Amino acid sequence: MVGGGPAGLMAARTLAEEGVFPLVLERSQRLGLKPCSEVMREVRYGFPILPLVGKGVVEKEFEEMELVFYEKAFRVPLVSFHPLRKMVREPSPLLLVNRERMERNLAKEASSYGAKIFLGKEVRRVERGEGCLVLNGEIRAKLVIGADGALSLLRGFAGERLQNLGYGINVRMRRRGEERLKVFVDQERIIPLGDAWRFAGGRKENVGIWTSEERYAGRVLERWEAFRRREALPRSKVLLTPLSSSPPCRTYHQRLLLAGDAGGLSDPLTGAGIYAALVTGYLAGKVAAEAVKKGEFGITFLKRYEEKWKRLMAKEIRKSLLLKNLRSLWMRRGWREFLPWMGAEPLR
């Protein structure tokens, strides 16, 4: 297993629970370091994944969102039904999730089943050996699950690439103000083809900004600083993070599966990838466990992994790609007219 984020740890937990004891290699020195917005739904893609991530990971449940759209504020209900709501998402609350706690829970369960997790171990080189893949010239693996993020080494090794990467910044800081879920959309004042957010719950809030287009990556830091000053937020250390924002690549290869952002498996409209990472990690773990037990490591057998995630996720990914393309053509006037149909009410 290359990568100890949500996808890698879920795959490790699933494998170990199935009686196959994986080795997880994670380059960070501790779990939960990667910044993200950390907002999820209880059920997505028709797959209830939250029962598998352990207790105590949900910090706050939101039944409505405040949307600041070109400096006009709207209240958007998340749970009640509206005529066009199902076209975009199933009505359900949004959950603010503590990612570090979630990853620690997964790591603890995976270890209890027999998985071995090594932190501070970066994979720099992958080669094909006789009947195996060789990592860093020393680790021989019959099967590898690549869960090493949007800049995946394993994806490059397989000859795959993503059409586009988004880039963003997320900071977790002491909460300032009310507990609320707030999103800012404005091409000129916030960021082109992206948004900013403040997700507050308990003592902490997640604050960030992102663009879905690689061509605007050079403007993210500048726009973050303008947003931070506008919201009167304190200075903090930030990291520019790549995010998948395009159709997925092929996710099965000889002795290799790609999960989460490594396979481009996220929401191309919003950049949200945690739920997709957990679901694809689980499915990759199930298929990998079966492959190890049967000694089947070829693409004919491993193809069933992609068939499984496509049955769950392909329709919603296509829908998000359509909405992403519409957004770029129809951002200002069109979306303002669309909001009332979604139940959005102006805030005074």
C-alpha angles and dihedrals in degrees: 000000000000111000131032100214126109094294096046095044093046090050090049092049091049094047094047092047087054090054098258110118112213133196114231119203115195122176096207119088093230139016126264097029098125111097119234139150091256097205117136142165122242090238126018132166085016089287122116101212101159095083087063097055098066135246130307099028097117112083100175140001119217124200095181139030131212110224118195102199115183090334094310116111124222133182110226117193113218103193109039121083122256128176096258099027095101091053088066107025142341109263108258139125122272117238125213104220129199100228097192091053091047093052092046090051092051092046092049093051093044090051092047089057092049107271118141116222121195118191123200091030111126122191108221102164137035125188137170114250132181104295093344149053116255119217119201089347092285114060114076115199129183089205133010129200109205109213097151100128139248094323091049118180089198092055090053091047089056090052093247128132137182120239093226143003127208121211130213149161126225127181128187110211143156110293117259116193130347128353101260146138108235130175127187122205121181126133094205105034102030113025137305116262094355143064145227129232148193114201109181128186133150112335097334138057133196113227124183153135134217144172123213093214125078092212090069096050092105091061099052097089092047092048091046091055092049091048092047092053092044091054093042092238122161122254114264140168111273136192126207105230127196116227131189111254106162141064114301121263124230106295103196128068138152105307091345138097125182119214134183119349091350087072095037089254106155140091106290092199098055104014089236108153112155097091092045089048092052094046095046091043089055093047093045089051092051094049093043092051091052091046093052093048092049096037090236112143102151127109093253091065098033091052088080088074091064091043090055097050092043091056089056104033114019096086094052093044090054090048092051092049090052092050091046091055091046090051093057091051100035107028107131114026098022099050092046089058091044096054099075089055087058091055095258113157124197114248117223 
